[in-house]
Amino acid sequence: FPSHDTAIDWGMCQAIGEITPLPPLLPPPPENNAVRLYADDGEMYEQEGKIVASGNVILQRGEQVLKTDLATYLRDQEVVDAEGSFTFWDKQFIVSVVSCM
């Protein structure tokens, strides 16, 4: 750590929103830990317990938020398969992946 005699150059610092994507503004999460899904388009396969969503997909469960281009949600397994670029926010971390397709 620098001593008190050393000036700190804050010019290299960036706002958190410039180096990590901020989560989308959403209503408070459901209290029962249910999954909330937003998308431009989607198909539901009720018998399979599967939803395929595309275009600006946002899934919210508790404090977790996933934003991606294409997602398949398997309700019974509580699993999401995100395809393409995605960002995942949790209370303790952020994971952001840019697809190279």
Secondary structure, DSSP 8 states (H G I E B T S, - for coil): ---TTS---GGG---HHHHS----------TT--EEEE-SEEEEETTTTEEEEEEEEEEEETTEEEEEEEEEEETTTTEEEEEEEEEEE-SS-EEEE----
